[in-house]
C-alpha cells in the first residue's frame, strides 16, 4: 500500500508536468529512466496488493533518483555529476589494483596452499583473504598462520600491502584529485565564458543606433527593473555608478563586463567619521576612545593568547586531578571565574571599541562571543546547581580553539574547515543516498540472517557467541556484540553500513552474513566498499582542493583570508549630487568565483583571447544587430 501511494504521489511530480513539454530535448535519458523505474514499481505494488504477500523488490533502492531530481537537491546532482566525471581515471587505477590483487592471489595460492595451520583453507579464498588484509582490518590474522611456518613469508604480505595500500591507493587519490581539480577549473572557465557571452548579448540589446558605444542610465534602469524587480531606484543608480569606472555618462562594454561582480552588492550609506562613536557626545566619545586604545594595546601584545594557553593547561590539570581520583565538585572553581572574567572583558572591549556591527561581522569574533556566553551559562549552572544544564560546562575546552588564531597555517586549516561545511552537507546527503540504496538491498537479502550464536561454523563465531560462563561461584554472560550489525531495519542497516565504511572489522560482519547465506554475499560487501571508496575519495579530493586552493591563493596574492566563511567584503563607492555627496558602501560575501578570478588571472586572459577568436568581434556583431529589422523596430519602440 505504501508503494502504491508512493507511485501516485511521485507520478504527479515526474510524469504529468513533463508530458506537457513540447521540447523533445527535455525528455532526456534520465527522465526515461525515471519513468521506467516508476512503472516497474507500480507493477510491483499491484502484484503485492493482489498476492497480499511481499516478495524480493530491489527496485525500492532506486527511490532516491526522484529525490535527486528535486529542485532543492541541485548540489547533490552536481556532486553525482562530479562522481561520474571522475569515474574513468578511477576505474583505470581500480583495474590496476585488481590486477595486482589477482597476481598476488595466484602467487599466494602457490606459496601457501599447503599450509594446514590456516583455519580457513587459503586455496579456496585467497582473493578474499587478500581483500581483507588489504584494508588492514585483519592483516595479522591473515599473515600469522603462514608466518608461523616460515618467517620469510612476511615478505609476501609486506610487498603486497606496500604496492596495493601505500602506492596504488595513494596514486588513486592523486589521479582523482587531479581530475577533480581539472573539472573544477573547467566548470569555472565555462561559467566565466557563459557570463561573458551573456553580458555581450545584453549589451548588444541595450545599445541603440544613436548611441552604439554605450548604455545610458535610462536603459540600464530598464534592464534592472526586469532583472531585479525588487531593487530600489537608489540601488539601481548606485549599481550603475559602481560599474561606471570611466566616469562617462554611459557604460562601455568594458564597464559592463563587471556586471555580475557588482550586481550582488548591498548598499549602505557610510558614516563620515572614522569610528562608529564619532557622532556621540564628547564624554561618551572619550570613553569609547579609551576602550579602543586599550583594545589596540591588547591586540598588539599576545596577552589574550597567553591567557588562553594557560586556561588550556589548567583544564588539563583539572582533568588529570579527576583521573587520579579527586572527586568532582559542583562548587564554582576560582579559576573558572578568573578566566571567564578575562574573556568577558575582552568581549566588552571589542564590542565598545569596534562597534557591534564591525564586531559581529567577523567569524572569529562570533566564535569568541559564543564560547564566552556558553561559559557564562555554565557558570550559572554550577552556581545555582542546575543539574540539567551541566553539559554546558563541558563546552569550556572549546575556548582552546582560539589558539588557532596565533599561527597563520592553523588559521588556514580551520578556515578551510568552515568553508567546507556548506558543501560537506551536500556531500553527506549524497553519501546517505548511497547508504539508503545499499540498505534496501541488504534488507531484502540479509534481513533476520544474523542473531546471537548464529555463526558457530564460521571463523568469526566468537564475535556472535552469547553463552553463560561460570567462573568460580559467579556466572557471567560472555557476549559478542556483532549480531547487532544486521540488516533487520533501516536504522540498523545504516549503522552497519557506516561501520563497513570506516573499515572497522568489517570482515567479521561479512563472514557472519556469508556463513548464514552463500559465498556470493561477499559481492555485496565488496561492491559497497568500492562504491563508498569512490565517494570518500571524491570527498577527500574536495577537501584537498579547497585547502590547496586557499594556500596557493595566499602565496600568490599575499592577502590574508581572515573570515572563516570567506566573506571578506568587496567595496565600491559612489557619490552624486542627488544624494548630497554621501558615500555609499557596497558589500557582499566573497565567493570562490571571486577568489578564482584572482587565482587564474593569467589563464583568464588567455581564455578571453581564445573566446574572442572563436566568436565574432563585438563591434562587428553590434553593427550587424543594429542593421537588422528587429533592432530598428526595437529602437522605434524605445
Secondary structure, 3 states (H helix, E strand, C coil): CHHHHHHHHHHHHHCHHHHCCCCCCCCCHHHHHHHHHHHHHHHHHHHHHHHCCCCCCHHHHHCHHHHHCCHHHHHHHHHHHHHHHCHHHHHHHHHHHHHHHHHHHHHHHHHHCCCCCCCCCCCCCHHHHHHHHHCCCCHHHHHHHHHHHCHHHHHHHHHHHHHHHHHHHHHHHHHHHHHHHHHHHHHHHHHHHHHHHHHHHHHHHHCCCCCCCCECHHHHHHHHHHHCCCCCHHHHHHHHHHHCCCCCCCECHHHHCCHHHHCCCEEEECCCCCCCCCCCCHHHHHHHHHHHHHHHHHHHCCHHHHHHHHHHHHHHHHHHHHHCCCCCCCCCCHHHHHHHHHHHHHHHHHHHHHCHHHHHCCHHHHHHHHHHHHHHHHHHHHHCCCHHHHHHHHHHHHHHHHHHHCCHHHHHHHHHHHHHHHHHHHHHHHHHHHHHHHHHHHHHHHCCCCCCCCCCCCCCHHHHCEEEEEECCEEEEEECHHHHCCCCCHHHHHHHHHHHHCCCCHHHHHHHHHHHCCHHHHHHHHHHHHHHHHHHHHHHHHHHHHHHHHHHHHHHHCCCCCCCCCCCCCCCEECCHHHCCCCEEEECCCCHHHHHHHHCHHHHHHHHHHHHHHCCCHHHHHHHHHCCHHHHHHHHHC
